[in-house]
Amino acid sequence: MREHNNCCPAGAGNPTELTDFNPEFERDLLRSSLTATIDTKTTAFFANYGVTDRFDIGVAVPIVHVNVDARVDAEILRTGSGATNLTHSFNSAGANTASFSDSGSATGLGDILLRAKYNFYRTGRSAFAGALDLRFPSGDKDNLLGTGATQAKLFVVGSGEYGRFSPHVNFGYTFSHGETSEEATSFDLDPTRFRLDTIPGGFTPRDVNLKVPNEVNYTIGVSVGAAPRVTLGFDVYGRAIRDVPRFTLENTTYRNRGPGPLPSASFTAQNEFSVESRQGNLNLLLGVVGGKINLGGTFLLNLALLFPMSNSGLKPKPTPSIGFDYVF
């Protein structure tokens, strides 16, 4: 919901000041609803090199394609101007509703990942290793190709082999330094497309902290040798994102919204999107089911399906992936 800026006398005051409710048309409100669809496709090139029989290093270079479709449905609530519908309108006919849409896409280099892993304990059935992931902000954050942060993830990995079953687990912590793009987290429609010349038509979360948060990461899974050339697996990926802004829907009362002398009637907006004053942890769970097929020699085909297992945060649709491994 947006309030009218103080417009009278013309040119006076700070243009960001809220209305003083006179004249009466300054009591009108603009209600807008934003819907956005973001599709991301990533092709990653990776390599791993065994420096010794206990120490290996690796690199992953992603190429990311992002497509964004956004739509704003806007409605003028003439709480003060009433029947004077041409005071605020989206066209010369006095329309009080309008929809605006836009789309865009970008393709380019994502955030490059370097990894080092050391196997510090192993027996005939189990092994443990320590690892470090370094992720660099090489992707364009303004076009959603990267996070905008340098990240270091320290974690331990444990695995075992018990006949056909190979359980594995890892646990780690990710340190982040940097901010995501203010441009990419904003969506303001061009105000010149409105007759509401002083009111932006989109949503910009100006009160949101753009710092990329730290995370607690963990994975639990199992692989099963289903056939001599086929291995099936299931994994649960967990992320506890630390101290992030939380959003909520709440009722907001706007005072002095009716015509006539002040004070006048108020207006209550139901289920309005807002940012909570507190920050908290966001727990995300993703499941991955898939398999590896040996196509011959050391050439492997990897198939997987990722799907959300929690209702928190932004949730991806079930996402398939395909990859090829060649060991030499």
HUHUQUI-V186919 format. One record per residue. RES is the residue in three letters. PHI is phi as a letter, one per 40 degrees, with the letter a starting at -180 (none if undefined). PSI is psi in whole degrees, -180 to 180 (none if undefined). NEAR is the number of other ideal C-beta (glycine too) atoms within 10 Angstrom. Layout:
RES & PHI & PSI & NEAR
RES & PHI & PSI & NEAR
This chain:
MET & none & 136 & 14
ARG & b & 141 & 18
GLU & c & 159 & 17
HIS & c & 140 & 21
ASN & c & 155 & 18
ASN & c & 116 & 19
CYS & b & -13 & 18
CYS & b & 140 & 13
PRO & c & 156 & 7
ALA & d & 132 & 5
GLY & g & -2 & 7
ALA & c & 150 & 10
GLY & g & 177 & 12
ASN & c & 128 & 8
PRO & c & -13 & 10
THR & c & -1 & 7
GLU & c & 144 & 12
LEU & c & 167 & 13
THR & c & 151 & 20
ASP & b & 12 & 14
PHE & g & 7 & 19
ASN & b & 134 & 13
PRO & c & 174 & 13
GLU & c & -28 & 21
PHE & c & -16 & 20
GLU & c & -9 & 20
ARG & c & -5 & 28
ASP & c & 157 & 24
LEU & b & 153 & 21
LEU & b & 120 & 19
ARG & b & 128 & 14
SER & b & 144 & 20
SER & b & 125 & 12
LEU & b & 130 & 15
THR & b & 129 & 11
ALA & b & 137 & 13
THR & b & 126 & 10
ILE & b & 119 & 12
ASP & b & 130 & 11
THR & b & 132 & 14
LYS & b & 130 & 11
THR & b & 129 & 13
THR & b & 120 & 11
ALA & b & 133 & 13
PHE & b & 124 & 9
PHE & b & 154 & 13
ALA & a & 147 & 9
ASN & b & 137 & 13
TYR & b & 127 & 9
GLY & c & 104 & 11
VAL & c & -45 & 10
THR & b & -176 & 8
ASP & c & -4 & 8
ARG & b & -13 & 14
PHE & b & 128 & 14
ASP & b & 157 & 17
ILE & b & 156 & 14
GLY & a & 165 & 16
VAL & a & 144 & 14
ALA & b & 128 & 17
VAL & b & 107 & 15
PRO & c & 143 & 19
ILE & b & 121 & 15
VAL & b & 137 & 21
HIS & b & 127 & 15
VAL & b & 134 & 21
ASN & b & 130 & 15
VAL & b & 129 & 18
ASP & b & 125 & 14
ALA & b & 146 & 17
ARG & a & 136 & 15
VAL & b & 124 & 20
ASP & b & 118 & 14
ALA & b & 147 & 22
GLU & a & 131 & 15
ILE & c & 124 & 24
LEU & c & 104 & 18
ARG & c & 66 & 21
THR & c & -25 & 20
GLY & b & -41 & 27
SER & c & -22 & 21
GLY & f & -125 & 14
ALA & c & -11 & 9
THR & c & 71 & 15
ASN & c & -13 & 14
LEU & c & -8 & 12
THR & c & -47 & 19
HIS & b & 121 & 23
SER & a & 164 & 19
PHE & c & -10 & 20
ASN & a & 179 & 10
SER & c & -14 & 8
ALA & c & -3 & 8
GLY & g & 24 & 16
ALA & c & 136 & 13
ASN & b & 2 & 15
THR & b & 151 & 10
ALA & a & 155 & 20
SER & b & 141 & 12
PHE & b & 138 & 17
SER & b & 156 & 11
ASP & a & 160 & 14
SER & a & 162 & 11
GLY & a & 163 & 11
SER & a & 160 & 12
ALA & a & 147 & 15
THR & b & 136 & 12
GLY & i & -172 & 15
LEU & c & 135 & 14
GLY & c & -163 & 25
ASP & c & 121 & 21
ILE & c & 139 & 16
LEU & b & 131 & 19
LEU & b & 141 & 13
ARG & b & 142 & 17
ALA & b & 136 & 14
LYS & b & 136 & 18
TYR & b & 127 & 13
ASN & c & 105 & 16
PHE & c & -8 & 11
TYR & a & 135 & 11
ARG & a & 146 & 13
THR & b & -169 & 8
GLY & c & -25 & 6
ARG & b & -19 & 11
SER & a & 162 & 13
ALA & a & 151 & 17
PHE & b & 143 & 16
ALA & a & 155 & 19
GLY & b & 145 & 15
ALA & a & 158 & 18
LEU & b & 125 & 15
ASP & b & 131 & 19
LEU & b & 121 & 14
ARG & b & 127 & 22
PHE & b & 144 & 13
PRO & c & 60 & 20
SER & c & -16 & 15
GLY & c & 149 & 23
ASP & c & 107 & 18
LYS & c & -28 & 22
ASP & c & -23 & 14
ASN & b & 18 & 18
LEU & g & 25 & 22
LEU & c & -13 & 24
GLY & a & 172 & 24
THR & c & -26 & 19
GLY & g & 7 & 21
ALA & b & 149 & 20
THR & c & 130 & 15
GLN & b & 141 & 20
ALA & b & 121 & 14
LYS & b & 118 & 19
LEU & b & 130 & 14
PHE & a & 160 & 18
VAL & b & 149 & 13
VAL & b & 134 & 17
GLY & b & 141 & 14
SER & a & 161 & 17
GLY & a & 163 & 15
GLU & b & 120 & 15
TYR & b & 86 & 10
GLY & g & -126 & 8
ARG & c & -12 & 12
PHE & c & 134 & 11
SER & b & 91 & 17
PRO & c & 154 & 14
HIS & a & 155 & 17
VAL & a & 146 & 16
ASN & a & 156 & 18
PHE & a & 134 & 15
GLY & a & 180 & 18
TYR & b & 135 & 15
THR & b & 123 & 21
PHE & c & 132 & 12
SER & b & 143 & 20
HIS & b & 114 & 12
GLY & i & 174 & 15
GLU & b & 146 & 15
THR & c & 171 & 21
SER & c & 129 & 16
GLU & c & -35 & 15
GLU & c & -41 & 10
ALA & c & -20 & 17
THR & c & 14 & 15
SER & b & 152 & 14
PHE & a & 100 & 20
ASP & b & 124 & 11
LEU & c & 151 & 20
ASP & c & 113 & 11
PRO & c & -16 & 14
THR & c & -11 & 6
ARG & c & -2 & 11
PHE & b & 159 & 21
ARG & c & -9 & 17
LEU & c & 77 & 21
ASP & c & -26 & 10
THR & b & 4 & 12
ILE & b & 119 & 19
PRO & c & 152 & 18
GLY & b & 16 & 21
GLY & b & -163 & 18
PHE & b & 127 & 18
THR & b & 112 & 12
PRO & c & 73 & 16
ARG & c & -19 & 9
ASP & c & 4 & 10
VAL & c & 133 & 15
ASN & c & 122 & 14
LEU & c & 0 & 15
LYS & c & 132 & 16
VAL & c & 124 & 21
PRO & c & 163 & 18
ASN & c & 164 & 18
GLU & a & 151 & 21
VAL & b & 128 & 15
ASN & b & 143 & 18
TYR & a & 153 & 15
THR & b & 135 & 17
ILE & b & 131 & 14
GLY & a & 178 & 18
VAL & a & 144 & 15
SER & b & 145 & 20
VAL & b & 128 & 14
GLY & c & 93 & 14
ALA & c & -29 & 12
ALA & a & 168 & 11
PRO & d & -30 & 7
ARG & b & 6 & 12
VAL & b & 129 & 13
THR & b & 129 & 19
LEU & b & 153 & 17
GLY & a & 159 & 18
PHE & a & 133 & 14
ASP & b & 149 & 18
VAL & b & 120 & 13
TYR & b & 126 & 17
GLY & b & 142 & 17
ARG & b & 125 & 19
ALA & b & 101 & 15
ILE & c & 124 & 20
ARG & c & 135 & 16
ASP & f & 61 & 13
VAL & b & 154 & 18
PRO & c & 144 & 18
ARG & b & 140 & 13
PHE & b & 153 & 12
THR & a & 165 & 10
LEU & b & 126 & 9
GLU & a & 160 & 11
ASN & c & 134 & 10
THR & b & 130 & 13
THR & b & 126 & 9
TYR & b & 121 & 18
ARG & c & 159 & 12
ASN & f & 61 & 20
ARG & b & -7 & 21
GLY & c & 158 & 15
PRO & c & 165 & 16
GLY & h & -176 & 11
PRO & c & 152 & 6
LEU & c & 150 & 12
PRO & c & 151 & 10
SER & b & -171 & 17
ALA & c & 151 & 13
SER & c & 167 & 12
PHE & b & 134 & 18
THR & b & 120 & 10
ALA & c & 127 & 15
GLN & c & 137 & 8
ASN & f & 55 & 10
GLU & c & 136 & 14
PHE & c & 129 & 15
SER & a & 167 & 15
VAL & b & 128 & 15
GLU & c & 151 & 12
SER & c & -27 & 8
ARG & c & 160 & 8
GLN & b & 156 & 14
GLY & a & 180 & 12
ASN & c & 145 & 15
LEU & b & 119 & 19
ASN & b & 122 & 13
LEU & b & 140 & 18
LEU & b & 132 & 13
LEU & b & 141 & 18
GLY & b & 146 & 16
VAL & b & 124 & 18
VAL & b & 138 & 14
GLY & a & -165 & 19
GLY & a & 165 & 17
LYS & b & 136 & 18
ILE & b & 125 & 14
ASN & c & 113 & 15
LEU & c & -3 & 13
GLY & h & 134 & 7
GLY & g & -125 & 9
THR & b & 26 & 10
PHE & b & 120 & 13
LEU & b & 142 & 17
LEU & b & 126 & 14
ASN & b & 127 & 15
LEU & b & 138 & 14
ALA & a & 155 & 16
LEU & b & 120 & 12
LEU & c & 138 & 17
PHE & a & 150 & 14
PRO & c & 147 & 17
MET & b & 8 & 13
SER & a & 165 & 14
ASN & b & 6 & 8
SER & c & 149 & 13
GLY & g & -165 & 14
LEU & c & 128 & 8
LYS & b & 131 & 12
PRO & c & 154 & 11
LYS & c & 161 & 8
PRO & d & 125 & 9
THR & b & 116 & 15
PRO & c & 155 & 10
SER & a & 153 & 13
ILE & b & 141 & 9
GLY & a & 163 & 14
PHE & b & 137 & 9
ASP & b & 137 & 14
TYR & b & 123 & 9
VAL & b & 130 & 8
PHE & a & none & 5
